[in-house]
Amino acid sequence: MRGVALVIPAWNEPEAIGAVLDEVPPASVDHVLVVVGGSEDPTAAIARRQGAHVLVQQTRGYGAACWTGSQYALQEGARVVAFLDGDYSDPPAALPLVLGPIETGQADLVLGCRDLRRHPHALPGYAQLGNRLVCAALNLSLGAHFRDLPSFKAITAERLRGLDMHEMTYGWTVEMLAKAARRGLRIQQVDVDYRLRLGGQSKVSGNPRASVAAACKLVACALSYSLPLSLGEGGG
């Protein structure tokens, strides 16, 4: 495998994955990897029919899905790994925008920050508040200027290997941003439309109680991975 690998965590997203894959611009991505939670997940069959390579994560969690996909991509020789969610909220058509700064040598990591102006209800207010709190914790502890904790992002393979990712929960993105900032990676943030998901309900943002629990976990991750000691050690 060479070029750009796109990792799509898609746990029980049969209503959405077809539309997501239809929108992936073939000129921007060389390999599409859909990661599901189990072989019985109907998402897998749909993804295979549309030409994606399906991987089954062995450990539960968003970070585990990202890790499964990214490890496969790295082992197969991808030079850039991109991530977006399989629920349709992240628009694959924006991949050229997210990949552009890496392709031109201007960035190591690009964040597709969620722009809610067209779809203001795509992310509930309590989820937006939690996101701001976690970003504030990261920015305060790192002197950074993160605007979002997006699922839509891209990073060079070399830099991803160097981050030595360990977080298997929703703290995956927090760990990535904290380690990237501490290690001086060139980070760019671009605005990307964020849409209403197709079918089902978000495992976190669709549930106020789950959102509060996730926010607490992410703030703890932000503080933990911002400490110098965490650079050489794994996270929870």
C-alpha atoms as a printed R data frame, in Angstrom:
    type eleno elety resid chain resno       x      y      z
1   ATOM     1    CA   MET     A     1   0.000  0.000  0.000
2   ATOM     2    CA   ARG     A     2   1.273  3.463 -0.883
3   ATOM     3    CA   GLY     A     3  -0.325  6.883 -0.843
4   ATOM     4    CA   VAL     A     4  -3.315  7.911  1.274
5   ATOM     5    CA   ALA     A     5  -5.231  5.431  3.422
6   ATOM     6    CA   LEU     A     6  -8.638  6.506  4.720
7   ATOM     7    CA   VAL     A     7  -9.748  4.910  8.005
8   ATOM     8    CA   ILE     A     8 -13.495  4.967  8.698
9   ATOM     9    CA   PRO     A     9 -14.657  3.703 12.128
10  ATOM    10    CA   ALA     A    10 -18.204  2.458 11.498
11  ATOM    11    CA   TRP     A    11 -19.801  0.532 14.329
12  ATOM    12    CA   ASN     A    12 -23.383 -0.427 13.365
13  ATOM    13    CA   GLU     A    13 -23.743  2.173 10.607
14  ATOM    14    CA   PRO     A    14 -25.518  0.216  7.816
15  ATOM    15    CA   GLU     A    15 -27.835  3.157  7.054
16  ATOM    16    CA   ALA     A    16 -24.942  5.527  6.495
17  ATOM    17    CA   ILE     A    17 -21.856  3.698  5.270
18  ATOM    18    CA   GLY     A    18 -23.040  3.356  1.673
19  ATOM    19    CA   ALA     A    19 -23.613  7.099  1.323
20  ATOM    20    CA   VAL     A    20 -20.282  7.835  3.008
21  ATOM    21    CA   LEU     A    21 -18.352  5.587  0.626
22  ATOM    22    CA   ASP     A    22 -20.202  7.016 -2.379
23  ATOM    23    CA   GLU     A    23 -18.826 10.463 -1.501
24  ATOM    24    CA   VAL     A    24 -15.160  9.492 -1.105
25  ATOM    25    CA   PRO     A    25 -13.293 11.241 -3.953
26  ATOM    26    CA   PRO     A    26 -11.259  8.472 -5.636
27  ATOM    27    CA   ALA     A    27  -8.567 10.880 -6.776
28  ATOM    28    CA   SER     A    28  -7.770 11.808 -3.165
29  ATOM    29    CA   VAL     A    29  -7.636  8.372 -1.527
30  ATOM    30    CA   ASP     A    30  -5.774  5.231 -2.543
31  ATOM    31    CA   HIS     A    31  -7.187  2.817  0.016
32  ATOM    32    CA   VAL     A    32 -10.417  2.873  2.052
33  ATOM    33    CA   LEU     A    33 -10.444  0.917  5.323
34  ATOM    34    CA   VAL     A    34 -13.764  0.485  7.141
35  ATOM    35    CA   VAL     A    35 -13.400 -0.723 10.732
36  ATOM    36    CA   VAL     A    36 -16.371 -2.503 12.318
37  ATOM    37    CA   GLY     A    37 -16.971 -3.823 15.806
38  ATOM    38    CA   GLY     A    38 -17.718 -7.410 14.811
39  ATOM    39    CA   SER     A    39 -18.000 -9.713 11.833
40  ATOM    40    CA   GLU     A    40 -21.787 -9.842 12.286
41  ATOM    41    CA   ASP     A    41 -22.138 -6.075 11.873
42  ATOM    42    CA   PRO     A    42 -24.232 -5.487  8.690
43  ATOM    43    CA   THR     A    43 -22.046 -2.460  7.978
44  ATOM    44    CA   ALA     A    44 -19.284 -4.840  6.864
45  ATOM    45    CA   ALA     A    45 -21.181 -6.433  3.991
46  ATOM    46    CA   ILE     A    46 -22.256 -3.071  2.589
47  ATOM    47    CA   ALA     A    47 -18.718 -1.688  2.806
48  ATOM    48    CA   ARG     A    48 -17.269 -4.728  1.024
49  ATOM    49    CA   ARG     A    49 -19.822 -4.459 -1.774
50  ATOM    50    CA   GLN     A    50 -18.649 -0.918 -2.381
51  ATOM    51    CA   GLY     A    51 -15.010 -1.881 -2.586
52  ATOM    52    CA   ALA     A    52 -13.754 -0.974  0.882
53  ATOM    53    CA   HIS     A    53 -11.371 -3.203  2.828
54  ATOM    54    CA   VAL     A    54 -13.115 -4.223  6.053
55  ATOM    55    CA   LEU     A    55 -11.252 -4.702  9.326
56  ATOM    56    CA   VAL     A    56 -12.738 -6.005 12.586
57  ATOM    57    CA   GLN     A    57 -11.447 -4.380 15.761
58  ATOM    58    CA   GLN     A    58 -10.603 -6.773 18.580
59  ATOM    59    CA   THR     A    59 -11.121 -4.291 21.430
60  ATOM    60    CA   ARG     A    60 -14.139 -2.060 21.960
61  ATOM    61    CA   GLY     A    61 -13.780  1.695 21.671
62  ATOM    62    CA   TYR     A    62 -13.373  4.503 19.156
63  ATOM    63    CA   GLY     A    63  -9.632  4.628 19.703
64  ATOM    64    CA   ALA     A    64  -9.421  0.881 19.147
65  ATOM    65    CA   ALA     A    65 -11.128  1.297 15.770
66  ATOM    66    CA   CYS     A    66  -8.741  4.094 14.767
67  ATOM    67    CA   TRP     A    67  -5.769  2.070 16.003
68  ATOM    68    CA   THR     A    68  -6.864 -1.041 14.080
69  ATOM    69    CA   GLY     A    69  -7.222  0.893 10.838
70  ATOM    70    CA   SER     A    70  -4.090  2.976 11.233
71  ATOM    71    CA   GLN     A    71  -1.903  0.006 12.181
72  ATOM    72    CA   TYR     A    72  -3.018 -1.861  9.070
73  ATOM    73    CA   ALA     A    73  -2.329  1.223  6.944
74  ATOM    74    CA   LEU     A    74   1.126  1.718  8.443
75  ATOM    75    CA   GLN     A    75   2.072 -1.938  8.086
76  ATOM    76    CA   GLU     A    76   1.043 -1.815  4.432
77  ATOM    77    CA   GLY     A    77   3.179  1.259  3.742
78  ATOM    78    CA   ALA     A    78   0.730  4.177  3.588
79  ATOM    79    CA   ARG     A    79   2.443  7.569  3.661
80  ATOM    80    CA   VAL     A    80  -0.630  9.501  4.921
81  ATOM    81    CA   VAL     A    81  -3.496  8.270  7.099
82  ATOM    82    CA   ALA     A    82  -6.817 10.125  7.149
83  ATOM    83    CA   PHE     A    83  -9.741  9.510  9.482
84  ATOM    84    CA   LEU     A    84 -13.450 10.337  9.295
85  ATOM    85    CA   ASP     A    85 -16.571  8.905 10.917
86  ATOM    86    CA   GLY     A    86 -18.869  6.449  9.180
87  ATOM    87    CA   ASP     A    87 -22.166  8.037 10.247
88  ATOM    88    CA   TYR     A    88 -22.241 10.607  7.387
89  ATOM    89    CA   SER     A    89 -21.591 13.603  9.655
90  ATOM    90    CA   ASP     A    90 -18.099 14.136  8.172
91  ATOM    91    CA   PRO     A    91 -18.325 14.927  4.421
92  ATOM    92    CA   PRO     A    92 -15.760 12.851  2.483
93  ATOM    93    CA   ALA     A    93 -15.885 15.411 -0.333
94  ATOM    94    CA   ALA     A    94 -13.809 17.665  1.941
95  ATOM    95    CA   LEU     A    95 -10.849 15.258  1.876
96  ATOM    96    CA   PRO     A    96  -8.874 17.384 -0.634
97  ATOM    97    CA   LEU     A    97  -9.196 20.336  1.767
98  ATOM    98    CA   VAL     A    98  -7.965 18.287  4.729
99  ATOM    99    CA   LEU     A    99  -5.197 16.543  2.817
100 ATOM   100    CA   GLY     A   100  -4.014 19.648  0.957
101 ATOM   101    CA   PRO     A   101  -1.634 21.118  3.575
102 ATOM   102    CA   ILE     A   102   0.052 17.721  3.964
103 ATOM   103    CA   GLU     A   103   0.355 17.165  0.229
104 ATOM   104    CA   THR     A   104   2.006 20.565 -0.199
105 ATOM   105    CA   GLY     A   105   4.428 19.961  2.674
106 ATOM   106    CA   GLN     A   106   2.937 22.658  4.921
107 ATOM   107    CA   ALA     A   107   1.610 20.454  7.726
108 ATOM   108    CA   ASP     A   108   2.167 17.140  9.505
109 ATOM   109    CA   LEU     A   109  -1.344 16.995 10.964
110 ATOM   110    CA   VAL     A   110  -4.521 18.631  9.657
111 ATOM   111    CA   LEU     A   111  -7.732 18.892 11.683
112 ATOM   112    CA   GLY     A   112 -11.076 19.144  9.909
113 ATOM   113    CA   CYS     A   113 -12.786 21.362 12.481
114 ATOM   114    CA   ARG     A   114 -16.560 21.008 12.559
115 ATOM   115    CA   ASP     A   115 -18.431 23.953 11.017
116 ATOM   116    CA   LEU     A   116 -22.040 23.900 12.231
117 ATOM   117    CA   ARG     A   117 -23.309 26.958 10.388
118 ATOM   118    CA   ARG     A   118 -25.210 24.963  7.767
119 ATOM   119    CA   HIS     A   119 -26.429 22.293 10.189
120 ATOM   120    CA   PRO     A   120 -26.537 23.913 13.646
121 ATOM   121    CA   HIS     A   121 -28.313 20.949 15.239
122 ATOM   122    CA   ALA     A   122 -25.907 18.299 13.961
123 ATOM   123    CA   LEU     A   123 -24.089 18.428 17.310
124 ATOM   124    CA   PRO     A   124 -26.231 18.931 20.462
125 ATOM   125    CA   GLY     A   125 -25.508 21.949 22.646
126 ATOM   126    CA   TYR     A   126 -24.276 19.853 25.571
127 ATOM   127    CA   ALA     A   127 -21.822 18.066 23.259
128 ATOM   128    CA   GLN     A   128 -20.573 21.405 21.933
129 ATOM   129    CA   LEU     A   129 -20.036 22.618 25.501
130 ATOM   130    CA   GLY     A   130 -18.095 19.478 26.403
131 ATOM   131    CA   ASN     A   131 -15.949 19.907 23.312
132 ATOM   132    CA   ARG     A   132 -15.127 23.496 24.275
133 ATOM   133    CA   LEU     A   133 -14.210 22.457 27.819
134 ATOM   134    CA   VAL     A   134 -11.786 19.798 26.611
135 ATOM   135    CA   CYS     A   135 -10.219 22.162 24.076
136 ATOM   136    CA   ALA     A   136  -9.829 24.754 26.822
137 ATOM   137    CA   ALA     A   137  -8.047 22.213 29.031
138 ATOM   138    CA   LEU     A   138  -5.688 21.303 26.195
139 ATOM   139    CA   ASN     A   139  -5.016 24.902 25.239
140 ATOM   140    CA   LEU     A   140  -4.414 26.030 28.813
141 ATOM   141    CA   SER     A   141  -2.028 23.185 29.616
142 ATOM   142    CA   LEU     A   142  -0.169 23.248 26.289
143 ATOM   143    CA   GLY     A   143  -0.344 26.877 25.212
144 ATOM   144    CA   ALA     A   144  -2.067 25.622 22.067
145 ATOM   145    CA   HIS     A   145  -4.978 27.018 20.048
146 ATOM   146    CA   PHE     A   146  -7.137 24.003 19.224
147 ATOM   147    CA   ARG     A   147 -10.668 24.863 18.093
148 ATOM   148    CA   ASP     A   148 -12.126 21.368 17.966
149 ATOM   149    CA   LEU     A   149 -11.544 17.676 18.658
150 ATOM   150    CA   PRO     A   150 -12.598 16.435 15.237
151 ATOM   151    CA   SER     A   151 -13.000 12.912 13.985
152 ATOM   152    CA   PHE     A   152 -12.024 14.234 10.524
153 ATOM   153    CA   LYS     A   153  -8.240 14.566 10.357
154 ATOM   154    CA   ALA     A   154  -5.138 13.483  8.464
155 ATOM   155    CA   ILE     A   155  -1.553 12.885  9.520
156 ATOM   156    CA   THR     A   156   1.646 11.714  7.852
157 ATOM   157    CA   ALA     A   157   2.574  8.102  8.514
158 ATOM   158    CA   GLU     A   158   5.966  9.092  9.892
159 ATOM   159    CA   ARG     A   159   4.456 11.426 12.461
160 ATOM   160    CA   LEU     A   160   1.704  8.985 13.406
161 ATOM   161    CA   ARG     A   161   4.262  6.305 14.173
162 ATOM   162    CA   GLY     A   162   6.183  8.758 16.329
163 ATOM   163    CA   LEU     A   163   3.128  9.582 18.453
164 ATOM   164    CA   ASP     A   164   3.022  6.000 19.790
165 ATOM   165    CA   MET     A   165  -0.748  6.069 20.277
166 ATOM   166    CA   HIS     A   166  -2.230  4.070 23.156
167 ATOM   167    CA   GLU     A   167  -5.671  5.500 23.963
168 ATOM   168    CA   MET     A   168  -8.371  3.007 22.926
169 ATOM   169    CA   THR     A   169 -11.384  5.103 23.974
170 ATOM   170    CA   TYR     A   170 -12.788  8.449 22.806
171 ATOM   171    CA   GLY     A   171  -9.561  9.915 24.187
172 ATOM   172    CA   TRP     A   172  -7.757  8.917 20.957
173 ATOM   173    CA   THR     A   173  -8.102 12.385 19.416
174 ATOM   174    CA   VAL     A   174  -7.118 14.139 22.643
175 ATOM   175    CA   GLU     A   175  -3.992 12.000 22.916
176 ATOM   176    CA   MET     A   176  -3.118 12.725 19.290
177 ATOM   177    CA   LEU     A   177  -3.528 16.487 19.654
178 ATOM   178    CA   ALA     A   178  -1.679 16.705 22.973
179 ATOM   179    CA   LYS     A   179   1.276 14.646 21.785
180 ATOM   180    CA   ALA     A   180   1.384 16.462 18.445
181 ATOM   181    CA   ALA     A   181   1.502 19.841 20.174
182 ATOM   182    CA   ARG     A   182   4.159 18.783 22.676
183 ATOM   183    CA   ARG     A   183   6.350 17.322 19.941
184 ATOM   184    CA   GLY     A   184   6.165 20.407 17.778
185 ATOM   185    CA   LEU     A   185   4.289 18.956 14.814
186 ATOM   186    CA   ARG     A   186   3.109 21.429 12.207
187 ATOM   187    CA   ILE     A   187  -0.646 21.509 12.791
188 ATOM   188    CA   GLN     A   188  -3.239 23.212 10.616
189 ATOM   189    CA   GLN     A   189  -6.961 23.548 11.257
190 ATOM   190    CA   VAL     A   190  -9.462 23.876  8.417
191 ATOM   191    CA   ASP     A   191 -13.228 24.352  8.633
192 ATOM   192    CA   VAL     A   192 -15.336 21.476  7.326
193 ATOM   193    CA   ASP     A   193 -19.135 21.267  7.196
194 ATOM   194    CA   TYR     A   194 -20.577 18.967  9.849
195 ATOM   195    CA   ARG     A   195 -23.852 17.280  8.935
196 ATOM   196    CA   LEU     A   196 -26.695 15.367 10.528
197 ATOM   197    CA   ARG     A   197 -25.908 11.671 10.800
198 ATOM   198    CA   LEU     A   198 -27.889  9.166  8.720
199 ATOM   199    CA   GLY     A   199 -29.910  6.809 10.883
200 ATOM   200    CA   GLY     A   200 -29.331  5.662 14.426
201 ATOM   201    CA   GLN     A   201 -28.002  7.726 17.297
202 ATOM   202    CA   SER     A   202 -24.493  8.768 18.223
203 ATOM   203    CA   LYS     A   203 -23.011  6.535 20.912
204 ATOM   204    CA   VAL     A   204 -21.870  9.632 22.830
205 ATOM   205    CA   SER     A   205 -23.249 12.956 21.561
206 ATOM   206    CA   GLY     A   206 -26.745 11.472 21.169
207 ATOM   207    CA   ASN     A   207 -26.989 10.848 24.921
208 ATOM   208    CA   PRO     A   208 -26.603 13.658 27.501
209 ATOM   209    CA   ARG     A   209 -25.394 11.336 30.257
210 ATOM   210    CA   ALA     A   210 -22.865  9.678 27.950
211 ATOM   211    CA   SER     A   211 -21.709 13.114 26.763
212 ATOM   212    CA   VAL     A   212 -21.047 14.267 30.340
213 ATOM   213    CA   ALA     A   213 -19.137 11.066 31.112
214 ATOM   214    CA   ALA     A   214 -17.135 11.410 27.901
215 ATOM   215    CA   ALA     A   215 -16.322 15.053 28.638
216 ATOM   216    CA   CYS     A   216 -14.984 14.142 32.071
217 ATOM   217    CA   LYS     A   217 -12.890 11.347 30.567
218 ATOM   218    CA   LEU     A   218 -11.555 13.639 27.851
219 ATOM   219    CA   VAL     A   219 -10.623 16.440 30.260
220 ATOM   220    CA   ALA     A   220  -8.686 13.865 32.306
221 ATOM   221    CA   CYS     A   221  -6.990 12.663 29.107
222 ATOM   222    CA   ALA     A   222  -6.166 16.235 28.108
223 ATOM   223    CA   LEU     A   223  -4.444 16.913 31.402
224 ATOM   224    CA   SER     A   224  -2.701 13.529 31.478
225 ATOM   225    CA   TYR     A   225  -1.297 13.660 27.952
226 ATOM   226    CA   SER     A   226  -0.224 17.270 28.395
227 ATOM   227    CA   LEU     A   227   2.280 16.266 31.065
228 ATOM   228    CA   PRO     A   228   5.894 15.762 29.903
229 ATOM   229    CA   LEU     A   229   5.959 12.285 31.473
230 ATOM   230    CA   SER     A   230   3.226 11.098 29.133
231 ATOM   231    CA   LEU     A   231   5.440 11.609 26.083
232 ATOM   232    CA   GLY     A   232   7.403  8.482 26.707
233 ATOM   233    CA   GLU     A   233   4.652  6.352 28.167
234 ATOM   234    CA   GLY     A   234   1.300  5.018 27.084
235 ATOM   235    CA   GLY     A   235  -2.025  6.347 28.213
236 ATOM   236    CA   GLY     A   236  -5.046  4.607 29.662
